[in-house]
Amino acid sequence: MKFKNRLFIISGPSGVGKTTISHLLLKSVPKLQKTISCTTRERRPGEVEGKDYYFISRKEFQSLIAKDAFLEWAKVLNDFYGTLKKEVITIMRSGKDALLCIDVQGAEQVKSKIPSACTIFILPPSYSELKNRMEKRNEKKEVISRRLKLAIREIKKVYNYDYYVINDELNKAVKLIKYIIYAQRAKVERKIVKEVLKDVLCEL
């Protein structure tokens, strides 16, 4: 798949602060829009349909898989998550960069299909802090235990990413990711440079 605009992926283990970071980025970075993922998990308190996720049944999710509707999808613990292709295409056609806030499995799929995607891994400051953040969700102990075991496996994948950011201070983490986004947007590309030089030379 080829896209004119940039595609940014924020990934990392559950509880690391991906969603909060993404919301703050959207408020401060122009021409950046987050894709809304589909999920089969239960809606958490405060989450809004069509804003945080599209909450669908397993039957609906399987139907979308059969139709090849997903850019990426994965089963995380007992639930399914996926990003619809049409979500990304709609954002790109609007002239904006797409921001995907997805799990490690999904990030690997997108990177394999769109090598130019910029991948950013969010790390917790420590294992104990990650555990504390998960416990604040008031989930069952066995669920937290499974998430922590998965987190250890996911963190080992950090070497496959373009950048990593430690979320020890939220504002600092957001600022670092903003720098990464602006740096990626300013990357030299031959086609763009050729067009710029053509305009400059015409004026001389």
N, C-alpha and C positions, 0 to 999 in steps of 0.2 A: 504494500500500500504506500502511495506517495502523497505527501501533504505539503502545502505551501507554507503553512504556519508551523509554529513550534508545538511540541507535545512534551509536557513535563509530568513525570511520575513521582509521587511521594509514597514511599512504602516503609514498612517496618512492622515490628510485632504489635499485637493488640495491647492497648494501654499506653503506648508511647507518646500519644498526643497528635497523631496524624490529622484527625478531623479538626481539632482546634486550630492547628497551624494552618490548615487549608482555608478555613473561614477567615482568619486574619490576613492571609495573603490576598484573598479575593477583595478585601476591603481596601488594600493599599497598593496593589499592582494593577495598573490599567491594562485593558484588553486581555484579561485572563479570566477564563470561565471554567468552573469545575464540572466534570461529567457526573451524572447521577447514576449510581450503580443499582443493579437489581439484587435483591437478597431474599432468601426464604426464611431467614431468622425472624424471631418475634420483634416487634417494635419496642424500643426502650422508651421510658418516660421522657417526654420532651421532644422526641423525634417526630418529624413531619413528613408525611407521604409526598413524594415528588420534590422534596427539598433535601432531605438527608439520604433517603433511599426510595426505590420503588419496591414496596413490600408485596411479593407475589408468592403464589403457592408453588410447591415442588412440581406439580403437574404443568403449570405455566412455564416454569423455568426449563423443564425438560423439552417442552414444545419449542422454546426459543433456541435451545441447543440444536434440535433437529433441523431448524430452519437456518442454521448457521448465522444467527442474528448477533452473536457476541464477538467483540474484538478479543476479549479474554474472559475466561470464567474459571472458577476453581471451587472445590469443596474444602472448606476450612472447618475442622472438627466435624460437626454434624449438619452444618448449613452450607448453602451454595451462595456464591457471590459472582457477579459478572457485569461487564461494561458493554452496553449495546453499541454496535458500529454506528448506528444512526446518531447517537449522542455526540460522538467525536466529529462526524461529518458535518452535522449542523453547526457546531462551534467553529470549525475550520472555515466553513462557507461564510460565516458572519464576520470573518476577518480577525478573529481572536485566537489566542493560544489556548490549548486545552490542558487542563490540570486533572490528572487522574490520581485519586487517593485510593490505592488498592493494596492488596496483600502481596507477599513475595512471589507466590505462584503466578498471579496475574501479571506482575511486572515482568517476569521472565518471558511470558507469552508475548506481551506487547513488544518487548525489546527484540525478540526474534523476528517479528513481523515488520517492525518499524525501527531499524537500527539507529536512526537519527534521534530517537526519543531520548530525552535527558532524564536519567534516573537518580533519585536522591533518597538515601536511606536514613531514616530517623532512628537514632540510638538513644536508649535511656541512660541517665548518668550512672546507674548501678542496677544490679539485679534486685536489691532490696527496695529501691525506689519504684521499679516497675511493678513489683509485687504489691506495694502500697497503693499504687494507682489502680490496679485491677481490683483490689479489695474494696475500694470506694464505690465500685459499681454495684455492690450488694448482690453479686452473683453467688451461686452455690460453690462450696469449697472444691468440689470435684471438677467443676467447670474452670475455676481459677487454676487448679493444678494442671489441667490439660493445656490451658493457654500458656502457662509458664514453660511447660516442656516444649511446646511448639515454638515459643519465643526463642529458646536456646538454639533450636535448629535453624530458625529464620535468621538470627543474628550472624550465624556462620556464613550466610550468603552475602554479607556486606561487601565482600571483595569483588562481587560481580557488578557493583553499582559504579556510576560515574563520580558521585559525591556522597559524603556522609555528614550528618549534622547531629551533634549531641544535644538533646533537648533537656538541658539542665536549668536553663532560664528561658522561658517561653519567648519573650520579646527579642532576646539575642538570637535564638534559633530562627525566628521568623525573618529577622534582618539578614542573617547569613544566607537563607534561601532566596531572599529578594536579590541579593548580590549575584547569586548563581543564575537566576532567571535573566537579569539584565545582561550579564556577561554572555550568556548563550544567545541572547537576541542580537548582541553586537558582534558575534562571530563572523569572520570574513568568509564569504562564499563567493566563488568565482563569478557566478551569474550576476549576483547583486553588484559586485565591484565593477564588472564590465558595463552594466547599465549606468552606474554612477559616473564612471570615467567618460562614458559617451556623452552624458549631459555636460560634464565639466569641459570636455574638449570642444564641444559646440559653442561654448561661451567664450573661449579664448580667441 
